[in-house]
Amino acid sequence: MQNQPQGEGSGAGISSAMVEDVFLTDAFLIKGRLQGKYQRLARMLEDVERQFLTIEDAVMVSLRSNDVVRTPRVQVNVREIILAHELVDMAGDAAYRNMASDDKNTRIRAFYSGHIQLEVAGRISPRAYEPTRGQGRRFFVMQEPVIRGLDLESSDELKLLRSLPYAIVQKERLSYLYDFS
């Protein structure tokens, strides 16, 4: 089922727009482009001045019904984001090599206990889920995430979550964590 917010026009240009960023919340998988992005997504998410992010050319897939909503823009509260991923590498090879470095050697399984029972497992920097002295970081990067608790085969849109090379995970949204180090 294709839904569209009232008053948003035909949405004809939205379906062909380039998807740069992916956000997973309690209710939706949101794909689109973060408005005003001037640095890596992980750093943009840490911006304490912003409470809402504007996602342009948004495709929102309901996690409950698989309904799809297409809209020119949607405001997403940063606190609602469980995890995010930057599909288009805006920073170049050096940044990608740094993210993929093998210091991410701790395996964890993390559980979110909101409206959906979600598990994310993968490799992180040692104790990245803990606060760092002097840095109030709300997110950490997980390499090779495996996401359980969603039917990733139920729609082509959700299948994207099966093959992410990394995910930017919000610490505050996790309830339980197994650290295998």
C-alpha positions as CSV (number, residue, x, y, z in Angstrom):
1,M,0.0,0.0,0.0
2,Q,1.4,3.4,-1.0
3,N,0.4,6.2,1.4
4,Q,1.1,9.9,1.0
5,P,0.6,12.7,3.6
6,Q,-2.3,15.1,2.8
7,G,-1.3,18.2,0.9
8,E,2.1,16.9,-0.3
9,G,1.4,16.8,-4.0
10,S,1.8,13.9,-6.3
11,G,5.2,12.8,-5.0
12,A,6.3,11.8,-8.5
13,G,9.9,13.1,-8.0
14,I,10.3,11.4,-4.6
15,S,10.5,7.8,-5.8
16,S,13.4,8.5,-8.1
17,A,15.4,10.5,-5.5
18,M,18.8,9.3,-4.4
19,V,18.8,7.7,-0.9
20,E,21.9,8.7,1.1
21,D,20.9,7.9,4.7
22,V,18.8,5.3,6.5
23,F,17.3,5.7,10.0
24,L,15.5,3.0,12.0
25,T,13.0,4.1,14.7
26,D,10.3,2.3,16.7
27,A,7.7,2.8,14.0
28,F,9.6,3.3,10.7
29,L,12.5,2.6,8.5
30,I,13.2,6.0,7.0
31,K,15.3,6.4,3.8
32,G,16.2,9.7,2.3
33,R,18.8,12.6,2.5
34,L,19.6,14.4,5.7
35,Q,19.1,18.1,4.9
36,G,22.2,20.4,5.4
37,K,24.6,17.5,5.8
38,Y,28.1,18.9,5.9
39,Q,30.0,16.1,7.6
40,R,29.7,12.3,8.4
41,L,26.3,11.2,9.6
42,A,27.7,10.0,12.9
43,R,28.9,13.5,13.7
44,M,25.6,15.0,12.6
45,L,23.8,12.8,15.0
46,E,26.0,14.0,17.9
47,D,25.1,17.6,17.3
48,V,23.6,18.6,20.6
49,E,22.0,21.7,19.1
50,R,19.5,19.7,17.1
51,Q,16.5,17.9,18.4
52,F,15.0,17.2,15.0
53,L,16.6,16.1,11.8
54,T,15.0,17.0,8.5
55,I,15.0,14.1,6.0
56,E,14.3,15.1,2.4
57,D,12.8,12.9,-0.2
58,A,11.8,10.5,2.5
59,V,10.5,7.0,2.1
60,M,9.0,5.8,5.4
61,V,8.3,2.1,5.7
62,S,6.0,1.1,8.6
63,L,7.5,-1.7,10.7
64,R,4.1,-2.9,11.8
65,S,2.2,-3.0,8.4
66,N,4.9,-2.5,5.7
67,D,2.8,0.5,4.4
68,V,5.0,3.0,2.6
69,V,4.7,6.8,3.0
70,R,6.6,9.0,0.6
71,T,7.0,12.7,1.4
72,P,9.3,15.6,0.3
73,R,10.5,15.9,3.9
74,V,9.9,14.6,7.4
75,Q,11.2,15.9,10.8
76,V,12.7,13.0,12.9
77,N,13.4,13.5,16.7
78,V,17.0,12.4,17.2
79,R,15.9,10.6,20.5
80,E,13.7,8.3,18.4
81,I,16.5,6.9,16.3
82,I,17.6,3.4,17.2
83,L,20.2,3.1,14.5
84,A,21.3,4.9,11.3
85,H,23.5,4.2,8.3
86,E,25.1,6.5,5.7
87,L,24.6,4.8,2.3
88,V,26.6,7.4,0.4
89,D,30.2,7.9,1.7
90,M,30.5,11.7,1.7
91,A,34.0,11.8,3.4
92,G,36.1,9.7,1.1
93,D,38.4,6.6,1.4
94,A,40.4,7.7,4.5
95,A,37.3,8.0,6.6
96,Y,36.0,4.6,5.4
97,R,39.3,2.9,6.2
98,N,39.3,4.4,9.7
99,M,35.7,3.1,10.3
100,A,36.7,-0.4,9.0
101,S,39.9,-0.6,11.0
102,D,40.3,-3.8,13.1
103,D,40.3,-2.0,16.5
104,K,36.6,-2.8,16.4
105,N,37.3,-6.2,17.9
106,T,34.7,-6.5,20.7
107,R,31.7,-8.6,19.8
108,I,28.4,-7.6,21.5
109,R,24.7,-8.3,21.3
110,A,22.5,-5.4,22.3
111,F,18.8,-5.4,22.9
112,Y,16.3,-2.7,22.5
113,S,13.0,-3.1,24.5
114,G,10.6,-0.6,23.0
115,H,7.6,-1.3,20.8
116,I,9.5,-3.9,18.8
117,Q,11.8,-6.5,20.4
118,L,15.0,-5.7,18.5
119,E,18.5,-7.2,18.7
120,V,21.6,-5.8,17.1
121,A,24.8,-7.8,17.1
122,G,28.2,-6.9,15.7
123,R,31.7,-5.7,16.4
124,I,32.5,-2.4,18.2
125,S,35.5,-0.6,19.7
126,P,36.0,-1.9,23.2
127,R,33.3,-0.5,25.6
128,A,32.1,2.0,23.0
129,Y,28.6,1.8,24.6
130,E,30.0,3.5,27.8
131,P,30.4,7.2,28.2
132,T,33.8,8.6,27.3
133,R,35.5,11.1,29.6
134,G,34.6,14.6,28.6
135,Q,32.6,13.4,25.6
136,G,28.9,13.0,25.9
137,R,28.6,10.8,22.8
138,R,25.1,9.4,22.3
139,F,26.0,7.0,19.4
140,F,28.6,4.4,18.6
141,V,29.6,2.6,15.4
142,M,29.0,-1.2,15.0
143,Q,30.7,-3.1,12.2
144,E,28.8,-5.9,10.4
145,P,25.6,-5.5,12.3
146,V,23.1,-8.4,12.4
147,I,19.6,-7.2,13.1
148,R,17.0,-9.6,14.6
149,G,13.4,-9.0,15.6
150,L,12.2,-7.6,12.3
151,D,11.0,-9.6,9.4
152,L,13.6,-8.3,7.0
153,E,12.1,-10.4,4.2
154,S,8.7,-8.9,4.4
155,S,9.5,-6.0,2.1
156,D,12.2,-5.0,-0.4
157,E,12.7,-1.8,1.6
158,L,13.5,-3.7,4.8
159,K,15.9,-6.1,3.1
160,L,18.4,-3.2,3.0
161,L,19.0,-3.8,6.7
162,R,20.4,-7.3,6.1
163,S,23.6,-6.1,4.4
164,L,24.8,-3.0,6.2
165,P,28.6,-2.8,6.6
166,Y,28.1,-0.8,9.7
167,A,25.4,0.9,11.8
168,I,25.4,4.0,14.0
169,V,23.7,2.9,17.2
170,Q,22.1,5.2,19.8
171,K,23.3,4.1,23.3
172,E,20.3,5.4,25.1
173,R,17.9,3.3,23.1
174,L,19.5,0.0,24.3
175,S,18.3,-1.8,27.4
176,Y,20.4,-4.9,27.6
177,L,23.8,-5.7,26.3
178,Y,26.1,-8.8,26.2
179,D,29.8,-7.9,25.8
180,F,31.8,-11.0,24.7
181,S,35.2,-9.5,25.4
